[in-house]
Amino acid sequence: MIKPIYEIHNVSSKVKPIIGEDFNELWFMANNTIQNGLGVLWLHNGVYPLEVSQSKTRWLRKEPNIDIAKSFVKVRVFNYDQEVHLWNTAKGIQGRIRSDKEGTGQEYIVSQQVLRGDFATIWQKNSKHSEGAIFLITRQYIGLVNGQTALTDFRFIEFKIG
Protein backbone atom coordinates (compact mmCIF):
# COMPACT_ATOMS: atom_id res chain seq x y z
CA MET A 1 0.00 0.00 0.00
CA ILE A 2 1.24 3.47 -0.89
CA LYS A 3 1.52 5.87 2.05
CA PRO A 4 0.07 9.33 1.30
CA ILE A 5 2.56 12.19 1.21
CA TYR A 6 0.08 14.70 2.66
CA GLU A 7 -2.69 14.33 5.18
CA ILE A 8 -5.91 16.17 4.30
CA HIS A 9 -7.39 18.27 7.13
CA ASN A 10 -10.55 20.33 7.45
CA VAL A 11 -10.99 23.79 8.98
CA SER A 12 -13.68 26.47 9.11
CA SER A 13 -12.33 29.20 6.85
CA LYS A 14 -13.52 32.53 5.46
CA VAL A 15 -12.04 34.83 2.81
CA LYS A 16 -12.71 38.56 2.55
CA PRO A 17 -11.43 40.33 -0.61
CA ILE A 18 -9.60 43.66 -0.32
CA ILE A 19 -9.40 46.36 -2.98
CA GLY A 20 -7.83 49.74 -2.37
CA GLU A 21 -5.49 52.43 -3.57
CA ASP A 22 -4.01 53.92 -0.40
CA PHE A 23 -1.10 51.73 0.71
CA ASN A 24 -0.78 53.44 4.10
CA GLU A 25 -4.45 52.81 4.89
CA LEU A 26 -4.17 49.13 3.91
CA TRP A 27 -0.88 48.74 5.81
CA PHE A 28 -2.60 50.14 8.93
CA MET A 29 -5.50 47.69 8.42
CA ALA A 30 -3.11 44.73 8.07
CA ASN A 31 -1.26 45.65 11.27
CA ASN A 32 -4.55 46.01 13.16
CA THR A 33 -6.06 42.78 11.80
CA ILE A 34 -3.17 40.50 12.72
CA GLN A 35 -2.25 40.60 16.38
CA ASN A 36 1.02 39.04 17.54
CA GLY A 37 2.06 37.88 14.10
CA LEU A 38 4.85 37.82 11.59
CA GLY A 39 5.14 39.21 8.11
CA VAL A 40 7.11 39.37 4.93
CA LEU A 41 7.18 42.57 2.86
CA TRP A 42 8.41 42.46 -0.74
CA LEU A 43 9.65 45.77 -2.16
CA HIS A 44 11.38 46.54 -5.44
CA ASN A 45 14.73 46.59 -3.64
CA GLY A 46 14.42 43.59 -1.31
CA VAL A 47 12.47 41.37 1.06
CA TYR A 48 11.88 42.51 4.64
CA PRO A 49 10.82 40.19 7.49
CA LEU A 50 8.84 41.77 10.31
CA GLU A 51 6.90 41.18 13.51
CA VAL A 52 3.53 42.74 14.31
CA SER A 53 2.51 43.22 17.92
CA GLN A 54 -0.19 45.50 19.31
CA SER A 55 -0.59 47.21 15.90
CA LYS A 56 3.12 48.07 15.72
CA THR A 57 5.67 46.83 13.19
CA ARG A 58 9.13 45.72 14.29
CA TRP A 59 11.56 45.22 11.42
CA LEU A 60 13.73 42.12 11.90
CA ARG A 61 16.47 43.65 9.80
CA LYS A 62 17.00 47.34 9.13
CA GLU A 63 13.88 49.26 8.17
CA PRO A 64 13.54 49.95 4.44
CA ASN A 65 15.07 53.35 3.65
CA ILE A 66 12.79 54.03 0.67
CA ASP A 67 9.17 55.05 0.31
CA ILE A 68 7.39 51.75 0.99
CA ALA A 69 4.15 52.88 -0.66
CA LYS A 70 5.96 53.64 -3.94
CA SER A 71 8.08 50.46 -4.07
CA PHE A 72 5.51 48.01 -2.64
CA VAL A 73 5.19 44.68 -4.47
CA LYS A 74 3.33 42.48 -1.94
CA VAL A 75 3.05 41.69 1.75
CA ARG A 76 1.85 38.81 3.90
CA VAL A 77 1.12 39.50 7.57
CA PHE A 78 0.00 36.41 9.46
CA ASN A 79 -0.44 34.42 12.63
CA TYR A 80 -1.62 30.85 13.12
CA ASP A 81 -5.30 31.76 12.67
CA GLN A 82 -5.33 34.31 9.84
CA GLU A 83 -3.41 36.14 7.14
CA VAL A 84 -3.65 39.46 5.31
CA HIS A 85 -2.16 39.18 1.82
CA LEU A 86 -1.87 42.35 -0.29
CA TRP A 87 -0.30 42.75 -3.72
CA ASN A 88 0.21 45.63 -6.13
CA THR A 89 -1.50 45.56 -9.53
CA ALA A 90 -1.88 48.00 -12.41
CA LYS A 91 -5.36 48.81 -11.04
CA GLY A 92 -4.26 49.45 -7.44
CA ILE A 93 -3.76 47.22 -4.44
CA GLN A 94 -5.71 43.99 -4.18
CA GLY A 95 -5.67 41.26 -1.61
CA ARG A 96 -7.58 39.21 0.86
CA ILE A 97 -7.96 38.37 4.52
CA ARG A 98 -8.24 34.65 5.21
CA SER A 99 -9.44 33.67 8.66
CA ASP A 100 -9.48 30.09 9.87
CA LYS A 101 -11.56 30.71 12.98
CA GLU A 102 -14.93 30.98 11.26
CA GLY A 103 -16.65 30.27 7.97
CA THR A 104 -17.43 27.13 6.00
CA GLY A 105 -15.55 23.84 6.00
CA GLN A 106 -12.43 23.92 3.85
CA GLU A 107 -10.05 21.05 3.15
CA TYR A 108 -6.32 21.78 3.23
CA ILE A 109 -2.87 20.26 3.41
CA VAL A 110 0.13 21.54 5.35
CA SER A 111 3.52 21.84 3.70
CA GLN A 112 6.98 22.91 4.79
CA GLN A 113 9.62 24.77 2.83
CA VAL A 114 13.21 25.02 4.04
CA LEU A 115 14.57 28.57 4.02
CA ARG A 116 18.23 29.32 3.46
CA GLY A 117 20.51 32.34 3.15
CA ASP A 118 20.07 35.79 4.68
CA PHE A 119 16.37 35.38 5.30
CA ALA A 120 16.90 32.23 7.41
CA THR A 121 19.76 33.89 9.30
CA ILE A 122 17.53 36.85 10.20
CA TRP A 123 14.82 34.55 11.60
CA GLN A 124 17.39 32.59 13.63
CA LYS A 125 18.83 35.78 15.14
CA ASN A 126 15.35 36.92 16.17
CA SER A 127 14.28 33.57 17.60
CA LYS A 128 14.75 31.94 20.98
CA HIS A 129 16.39 29.01 19.19
CA SER A 130 19.47 29.62 17.07
CA GLU A 131 20.18 26.13 15.79
CA GLY A 132 18.45 24.09 13.13
CA ALA A 133 16.86 24.71 9.77
CA ILE A 134 14.17 27.37 9.31
CA PHE A 135 10.90 26.08 7.85
CA LEU A 136 8.09 28.14 6.36
CA ILE A 137 4.87 26.31 7.20
CA THR A 138 2.00 26.94 4.78
CA ARG A 139 -1.60 25.82 4.61
CA GLN A 140 -2.74 25.03 1.06
CA TYR A 141 -6.49 24.99 0.50
CA ILE A 142 -8.16 22.42 -1.73
CA GLY A 143 -11.20 23.16 -3.89
CA LEU A 144 -12.74 22.60 -7.29
CA VAL A 145 -11.62 24.52 -10.37
CA ASN A 146 -13.52 23.70 -13.58
CA GLY A 147 -14.67 20.43 -12.04
CA GLN A 148 -11.13 19.38 -11.08
CA THR A 149 -9.66 19.19 -7.59
CA ALA A 150 -6.93 21.81 -7.22
CA LEU A 151 -5.02 23.92 -4.72
CA THR A 152 -7.07 27.13 -4.73
CA ASP A 153 -5.22 29.31 -2.20
CA PHE A 154 -2.41 29.14 0.32
CA ARG A 155 -1.31 31.14 3.29
CA PHE A 156 1.66 31.40 5.60
CA ILE A 157 1.09 29.84 9.03
CA GLU A 158 4.42 30.18 10.84
CA PHE A 159 8.18 30.00 10.68
CA LYS A 160 9.52 27.05 12.63
CA ILE A 161 13.02 26.10 13.67
CA GLY A 162 13.65 22.40 13.72
C-alpha positions as CSV (number, residue, x, y, z in Angstrom):
1,M,0.0,0.0,0.0
2,I,1.2,3.5,-0.9
3,K,1.5,5.9,2.0
4,P,0.1,9.3,1.3
5,I,2.6,12.2,1.2
6,Y,0.1,14.7,2.7
7,E,-2.7,14.3,5.2
8,I,-5.9,16.2,4.3
9,H,-7.4,18.3,7.1
10,N,-10.6,20.3,7.5
11,V,-11.0,23.8,9.0
12,S,-13.7,26.5,9.1
13,S,-12.3,29.2,6.9
14,K,-13.5,32.5,5.5
15,V,-12.0,34.8,2.8
16,K,-12.7,38.6,2.5
17,P,-11.4,40.3,-0.6
18,I,-9.6,43.7,-0.3
19,I,-9.4,46.4,-3.0
20,G,-7.8,49.7,-2.4
21,E,-5.5,52.4,-3.6
22,D,-4.0,53.9,-0.4
23,F,-1.1,51.7,0.7
24,N,-0.8,53.4,4.1
25,E,-4.4,52.8,4.9
26,L,-4.2,49.1,3.9
27,W,-0.9,48.7,5.8
28,F,-2.6,50.1,8.9
29,M,-5.5,47.7,8.4
30,A,-3.1,44.7,8.1
31,N,-1.3,45.7,11.3
32,N,-4.5,46.0,13.2
33,T,-6.1,42.8,11.8
34,I,-3.2,40.5,12.7
35,Q,-2.2,40.6,16.4
36,N,1.0,39.0,17.5
37,G,2.1,37.9,14.1
38,L,4.8,37.8,11.6
39,G,5.1,39.2,8.1
40,V,7.1,39.4,4.9
41,L,7.2,42.6,2.9
42,W,8.4,42.5,-0.7
43,L,9.7,45.8,-2.2
44,H,11.4,46.5,-5.4
45,N,14.7,46.6,-3.6
46,G,14.4,43.6,-1.3
47,V,12.5,41.4,1.1
48,Y,11.9,42.5,4.6
49,P,10.8,40.2,7.5
50,L,8.8,41.8,10.3
51,E,6.9,41.2,13.5
52,V,3.5,42.7,14.3
53,S,2.5,43.2,17.9
54,Q,-0.2,45.5,19.3
55,S,-0.6,47.2,15.9
56,K,3.1,48.1,15.7
57,T,5.7,46.8,13.2
58,R,9.1,45.7,14.3
59,W,11.6,45.2,11.4
60,L,13.7,42.1,11.9
61,R,16.5,43.7,9.8
62,K,17.0,47.3,9.1
63,E,13.9,49.3,8.2
64,P,13.5,50.0,4.4
65,N,15.1,53.4,3.6
66,I,12.8,54.0,0.7
67,D,9.2,55.1,0.3
68,I,7.4,51.8,1.0
69,A,4.1,52.9,-0.7
70,K,6.0,53.6,-3.9
71,S,8.1,50.5,-4.1
72,F,5.5,48.0,-2.6
73,V,5.2,44.7,-4.5
74,K,3.3,42.5,-1.9
75,V,3.0,41.7,1.8
76,R,1.8,38.8,3.9
77,V,1.1,39.5,7.6
78,F,0.0,36.4,9.5
79,N,-0.4,34.4,12.6
80,Y,-1.6,30.8,13.1
81,D,-5.3,31.8,12.7
82,Q,-5.3,34.3,9.8
83,E,-3.4,36.1,7.1
84,V,-3.6,39.5,5.3
85,H,-2.2,39.2,1.8
86,L,-1.9,42.3,-0.3
87,W,-0.3,42.8,-3.7
88,N,0.2,45.6,-6.1
89,T,-1.5,45.6,-9.5
90,A,-1.9,48.0,-12.4
91,K,-5.4,48.8,-11.0
92,G,-4.3,49.4,-7.4
93,I,-3.8,47.2,-4.4
94,Q,-5.7,44.0,-4.2
95,G,-5.7,41.3,-1.6
96,R,-7.6,39.2,0.9
97,I,-8.0,38.4,4.5
98,R,-8.2,34.6,5.2
99,S,-9.4,33.7,8.7
100,D,-9.5,30.1,9.9
101,K,-11.6,30.7,13.0
102,E,-14.9,31.0,11.3
103,G,-16.6,30.3,8.0
104,T,-17.4,27.1,6.0
105,G,-15.6,23.8,6.0
106,Q,-12.4,23.9,3.9
107,E,-10.0,21.1,3.1
108,Y,-6.3,21.8,3.2
109,I,-2.9,20.3,3.4
110,V,0.1,21.5,5.3
111,S,3.5,21.8,3.7
112,Q,7.0,22.9,4.8
113,Q,9.6,24.8,2.8
114,V,13.2,25.0,4.0
115,L,14.6,28.6,4.0
116,R,18.2,29.3,3.5
117,G,20.5,32.3,3.1
118,D,20.1,35.8,4.7
119,F,16.4,35.4,5.3
120,A,16.9,32.2,7.4
121,T,19.8,33.9,9.3
122,I,17.5,36.8,10.2
123,W,14.8,34.5,11.6
124,Q,17.4,32.6,13.6
125,K,18.8,35.8,15.1
126,N,15.3,36.9,16.2
127,S,14.3,33.6,17.6
128,K,14.8,31.9,21.0
129,H,16.4,29.0,19.2
130,S,19.5,29.6,17.1
131,E,20.2,26.1,15.8
132,G,18.4,24.1,13.1
133,A,16.9,24.7,9.8
134,I,14.2,27.4,9.3
135,F,10.9,26.1,7.9
136,L,8.1,28.1,6.4
137,I,4.9,26.3,7.2
138,T,2.0,26.9,4.8
139,R,-1.6,25.8,4.6
140,Q,-2.7,25.0,1.1
141,Y,-6.5,25.0,0.5
142,I,-8.2,22.4,-1.7
143,G,-11.2,23.2,-3.9
144,L,-12.7,22.6,-7.3
145,V,-11.6,24.5,-10.4
146,N,-13.5,23.7,-13.6
147,G,-14.7,20.4,-12.0
148,Q,-11.1,19.4,-11.1
149,T,-9.7,19.2,-7.6
150,A,-6.9,21.8,-7.2
151,L,-5.0,23.9,-4.7
152,T,-7.1,27.1,-4.7
153,D,-5.2,29.3,-2.2
154,F,-2.4,29.1,0.3
155,R,-1.3,31.1,3.3
156,F,1.7,31.4,5.6
157,I,1.1,29.8,9.0
158,E,4.4,30.2,10.8
159,F,8.2,30.0,10.7
160,K,9.5,27.1,12.6
161,I,13.0,26.1,13.7
162,G,13.6,22.4,13.7
